[in-house]
Amino acid sequence: MNELDRVLQAAEDWSGRGIDFALATVVGVRGSTYRGLAARQLVAEDGTGVGTVSGGCLDEDLRRVAAEVIESGRPRLIEFDLTADDEAVWGWGIGCNGATELVVEPAESVGTLIGDLRSTQRPLAVVHHLDDRLGERTLVAVGGSGEYGEVATLAIEEGRHRVTEVAGERVMVEVLGAPLRLIVCGAGHDAAPVVRYGAELGFEPIVIDDRRPFLSEERFPQASQFIHATPRDMADAIEFDATTSVVIMSHNYLRDLDYLRAVLGNRVPYIGVLGPGERLSRLLDDLAEEGIEPDEHDLEALHGPAGLDIGSEGPREIAWSVLTEIIAVRRGAGAGFLRDRKGPSVVRGYDPGSQRPPGPTG
């Protein structure tokens, strides 16, 4: 059960027991925050909580705001700004240095949300209105029309929440029930950790191979689907879209050539090819001789060797390297060390190969 379903189940239980409550939803973040968009925390009138919107640093203030919302019966938009760099902030033991914007709404509004979600098929986008219609939501299905149709469909396809403006109105678009698919091309032994860790990270792993004995639940218990097809037939067996990431790892040159041929031109956001860069160059050269060349979108999506440079060794570490690269690509992050972008100046840019560690030397 995901966090939203757990929170809403608790809300129904509390309503049935006559416990009043408020629901806080993260609708904006700035700087370094513990939770991201659409995180939720249910707060009962006695201060009991389910879920979390912070690492605990906002709980006391949130309980106060929740009590006010319970009493008034009206939603509130509130920002907790912890970006101040002073002793007062750090003295409170706050573990983050960012700003979190929340909508805190009463039980009646939460009941409406529960009813709306039950009557609408997923995947869908929940458009949270943050201006004059605070506390209201518009639910939009894939391909939905209306003024929110385009932004909702894009969010669903990318599988990512966002804060944006539509016709001058600020909204938070939350995506529900649109799992990201992970196509693993090749069912070798080293594909097992890619499937396992991918599932743990919320992807729907799909394993494709033309060797039927390799496609088994015993071998890949976390796979959501098996596709028995030749690499050349992959394009007919899979519907590619913006929710799809592809990892080519059959370790057979001709199979990988066919897999790459099948996936190019399908506008997927990530194509990872295991093996050295020279091997990918040869694959692309062979495809070019057939008149198949990657376009600009393909070149942006192609990653070979696949994975982040973490010095990985062995199937498990390689799997983590590839999956973290997929996450970075999907979220538009540059990867690298956080300290080089957000760390104190004394450690930014420190090169352990050529410098001594900062601090006393004698």
C-alpha positions in Angstrom: 0.0 0.0 0.0 1.5 3.4 -1.0 1.6 6.4 1.3 -1.5 8.1 -0.2 -3.7 5.0 0.2 -2.4 4.5 3.7 -3.2 8.1 4.7 -6.6 8.0 3.1 -7.4 4.7 4.8 -6.5 6.2 8.1 -8.8 9.2 7.3 -11.7 6.9 6.6 -11.0 5.0 9.9 -10.9 8.2 11.9 -14.1 9.5 10.3 -15.8 6.3 11.2 -14.7 6.7 14.8 -15.7 10.3 15.1 -12.1 11.6 15.2 -11.7 15.0 13.6 -8.6 15.7 11.6 -6.8 17.8 8.9 -4.7 16.7 6.0 -1.5 18.4 5.0 -0.2 18.0 1.4 3.2 19.3 0.1 2.4 21.6 -2.9 5.7 23.4 -3.2 9.3 23.0 -2.3 12.3 25.2 -2.5 15.9 24.4 -1.5 16.8 21.3 0.5 13.7 19.6 1.9 13.1 16.2 3.5 9.9 15.4 1.4 8.9 16.4 -2.1 5.7 17.3 -3.8 2.5 15.4 -2.9 3.9 14.1 0.4 1.1 14.0 3.0 0.5 14.0 6.7 -2.8 13.3 8.4 -3.1 15.2 11.8 -5.8 14.3 14.3 -7.3 16.7 16.7 -5.2 15.2 19.5 -2.0 15.6 17.5 -1.7 12.0 16.3 -0.2 11.8 12.8 -0.1 9.4 9.9 2.4 10.0 7.1 5.0 12.8 7.1 5.7 16.0 5.3 9.1 16.6 6.9 11.8 14.9 9.0 9.9 15.9 12.1 11.0 19.5 12.2 7.6 20.9 11.2 5.4 18.7 13.4 4.8 21.1 16.2 3.9 24.0 13.9 1.8 21.7 11.7 -0.2 20.5 14.7 -1.0 24.1 15.5 -2.1 24.9 11.9 -4.1 21.7 11.7 -6.0 22.6 14.9 -6.9 26.0 13.4 -8.1 24.3 10.2 -10.2 21.8 12.2 -11.8 24.6 14.1 -12.5 26.8 11.1 -13.3 24.1 8.6 -11.5 26.1 5.9 -8.3 25.1 4.1 -5.1 27.1 4.4 -2.0 27.5 2.3 1.1 27.9 4.5 4.8 28.0 3.9 7.4 26.9 6.4 10.6 28.7 5.4 13.7 27.1 7.0 16.3 28.7 4.6 17.5 31.2 7.2 21.2 30.5 7.9 21.4 31.5 11.5 21.9 30.0 14.9 18.2 30.1 15.7 17.4 27.7 12.9 20.3 25.3 13.4 19.8 25.5 17.2 16.4 23.9 16.8 18.0 20.8 15.4 16.4 21.2 11.9 17.9 18.8 9.5 17.1 20.6 6.2 17.5 24.1 4.9 14.6 24.7 2.5 11.1 25.9 2.3 8.0 23.6 2.2 4.6 24.9 1.1 1.5 23.0 2.3 -2.2 22.9 1.8 -3.9 22.0 5.1 -7.5 21.0 4.6 -10.4 19.8 6.8 -11.9 16.4 7.0 -14.9 17.2 4.8 -12.5 18.1 1.9 -10.6 14.9 2.4 -13.8 12.9 2.2 -14.5 14.5 -1.1 -11.1 13.5 -2.4 -11.6 9.9 -1.3 -14.9 9.8 -3.2 -13.5 11.3 -6.3 -10.5 8.9 -6.4 -12.8 5.9 -6.0 -14.9 7.0 -9.0 -12.0 7.8 -11.4 -9.9 5.2 -13.1 -6.1 5.5 -12.8 -3.7 6.6 -14.1 -4.8 10.2 -13.6 -3.6 13.6 -12.6 -4.9 15.5 -9.6 -4.7 19.2 -10.3 -4.5 21.0 -6.9 -5.8 24.6 -7.2 -3.6 26.9 -5.1 -5.1 30.4 -5.7 -8.7 31.4 -5.5 -10.0 27.8 -5.5 -7.7 26.7 -2.7 -8.8 23.3 -1.4 -10.5 22.3 -4.7 -9.1 19.7 -7.1 -9.7 18.7 -10.7 -9.1 15.1 -11.7 -7.9 14.5 -15.3 -7.4 11.2 -17.0 -4.9 10.4 -19.7 -5.8 12.3 -22.8 -8.3 14.4 -20.9 -9.6 17.6 -22.5 -10.3 21.0 -21.0 -7.9 23.6 -19.9 -5.9 21.2 -17.7 -5.8 18.4 -20.2 -2.4 19.1 -21.8 -0.4 19.7 -18.6 -2.1 16.7 -16.9 -1.3 14.3 -19.8 2.3 15.5 -19.9 2.7 14.9 -16.2 1.2 11.4 -16.5 3.4 10.5 -19.4 6.5 11.6 -17.5 5.3 10.2 -14.2 6.4 13.3 -12.4 4.5 15.8 -10.2 5.0 19.5 -10.9 4.0 23.0 -9.9 3.0 25.2 -12.9 0.6 27.8 -14.2 -2.4 27.3 -16.4 -4.2 30.4 -17.7 -2.5 32.5 -15.0 -3.6 30.1 -12.2 -0.9 28.4 -10.1 -1.5 24.6 -9.6 0.3 21.5 -8.4 -0.2 18.6 -10.7 0.0 15.2 -8.9 0.3 12.0 -10.8 -1.4 8.8 -9.5 -1.2 5.3 -10.8 1.2 5.9 -13.6 4.1 3.6 -12.8 7.3 4.0 -14.8 8.1 1.0 -16.9 11.6 -0.5 -17.0 12.3 -2.7 -20.1 15.1 -5.1 -19.5 16.4 -6.5 -22.8 18.1 -9.7 -22.0 17.4 -12.2 -19.2 20.9 -13.0 -18.2 22.0 -13.5 -14.5 23.0 -9.9 -14.1 19.6 -8.7 -15.1 18.2 -10.1 -11.8 19.4 -7.2 -9.6 18.3 -4.6 -12.2 14.8 -6.1 -12.0 14.8 -6.4 -8.2 16.1 -3.0 -7.4 14.0 -1.4 -10.1 10.9 -2.9 -8.6 12.0 -1.6 -5.1 12.3 1.9 -6.6 8.8 1.8 -7.9 9.4 0.8 -11.5 7.4 -1.9 -13.3 10.2 -4.2 -14.7 9.4 -6.0 -17.9 11.9 -8.6 -19.1 12.1 -9.5 -22.7 14.1 -12.4 -24.2 13.8 -14.9 -27.0 14.9 -17.7 -24.6 11.7 -18.9 -23.0 13.4 -20.9 -20.1 15.1 -17.7 -18.9 11.7 -16.0 -18.4 10.5 -17.4 -15.1 9.2 -16.0 -11.8 11.8 -18.1 -10.0 14.5 -16.3 -11.9 12.9 -12.8 -11.7 10.3 -12.8 -8.9 9.9 -9.0 -9.0 9.2 -8.8 -12.7 5.8 -7.4 -13.6 5.7 -9.0 -17.0 7.7 -11.4 -19.3 7.7 -11.0 -23.0 8.9 -13.9 -25.1 10.0 -12.4 -28.4 13.0 -12.0 -30.6 14.9 -8.7 -30.4 13.7 -7.8 -33.9 10.1 -8.2 -32.7 10.4 -6.1 -29.6 8.9 -3.0 -31.2 5.7 -5.0 -32.0 5.5 -6.5 -28.6 6.0 -3.3 -26.5 4.2 0.0 -26.7 6.9 2.6 -26.0 6.1 6.0 -24.4 7.5 8.7 -22.1 7.1 6.4 -19.1 9.5 3.8 -20.5 13.2 3.4 -19.8 15.1 0.7 -21.7 18.2 -1.2 -20.6 19.9 -3.3 -23.3 22.0 -6.0 -21.6 21.9 -9.3 -23.5 25.7 -9.2 -23.9 25.3 -10.7 -27.3 26.3 -8.3 -30.0 23.8 -9.3 -32.6 20.9 -9.4 -30.1 21.9 -5.9 -28.8 22.0 -4.6 -32.3 18.5 -5.8 -32.9 17.3 -4.4 -29.6 18.8 -1.0 -30.3 17.4 -1.0 -33.8 13.9 -1.7 -32.3 14.0 1.1 -29.7 15.5 4.0 -31.7 13.0 6.5 -32.8 10.4 5.6 -30.2 10.9 8.8 -28.1 11.7 7.0 -24.8 13.6 9.2 -22.3 16.4 6.7 -21.5 18.2 4.0 -23.5 21.0 2.4 -21.5 23.5 0.0 -23.3 25.8 -2.0 -21.2 29.4 -2.5 -22.4 32.2 -0.2 -23.3 31.7 3.0 -25.4 33.5 1.5 -28.3 31.0 -1.3 -28.5 28.1 1.2 -28.7 30.0 3.1 -31.4 30.3 -0.1 -33.4 26.5 -0.8 -32.9 25.7 2.7 -34.2 28.0 2.3 -37.1 26.4 -1.0 -38.2 23.0 0.6 -37.9 24.1 3.6 -40.0 25.1 1.2 -42.8 21.5 0.1 -42.8 20.4 3.7 -43.0 19.3 3.8 -39.4 20.7 6.7 -37.5 19.7 8.2 -34.1 18.0 11.5 -34.2 18.6 14.3 -31.7 16.1 12.8 -29.2 17.7 9.4 -29.4 21.2 10.8 -28.9 20.0 12.6 -25.7 18.4 9.4 -24.5 21.3 7.1 -25.3 23.7 6.2 -22.4 26.6 3.9 -23.1 28.3 2.7 -21.1 25.1 2.7 -19.1 25.2 3.9 -15.5 26.8 6.5 -13.3 30.6 6.4 -12.7 30.7 5.1 -9.2 33.5 2.5 -9.8 30.9 -0.2 -9.7 32.0 -3.9 -9.7 29.7 -6.9 -10.1 26.0 -7.2 -11.1 24.5 -5.5 -8.0 26.7 -2.4 -8.1 26.2 -2.1 -11.8 22.4 -2.4 -11.3 22.5 0.5 -8.8 24.7 2.5 -11.1 22.2 2.1 -14.0 19.1 2.7 -12.0 20.5 5.9 -10.3 21.3 7.2 -13.8 17.8 6.5 -14.9 16.4 8.4 -11.9 18.8 11.3 -12.6 17.7 11.5 -16.2 14.0 11.3 -15.5 14.3 14.1 -12.9 16.6 16.3 -14.9 19.4 16.1 -12.3 23.1 16.3 -13.1 24.1 13.6 -10.6 27.6 14.1 -9.3 28.5 14.7 -5.6 26.0 16.9 -3.7 28.8 18.4 -1.8 30.2 20.0 -5.0 26.9 21.9 -5.5 25.5 22.3 -2.0 28.3 21.5 0.4 30.3 24.1 2.4 33.1 25.9 0.5 35.7 24.1 2.5 34.8 20.7 0.9 33.5 21.8 -2.5 35.9 20.8 -5.3 38.2 18.9 -2.9 40.3 16.4 -4.9 41.5 13.6 -2.7 44.0 12.6 -5.4 45.9 15.8 -5.3 45.1 17.5 -2.0 45.3 16.7 1.7 42.0 16.7 3.6 40.9 20.1 5.0 41.6 20.7 8.6 44.6 20.7 11.0 47.7 19.1 9.7 50.0 19.2 12.6 
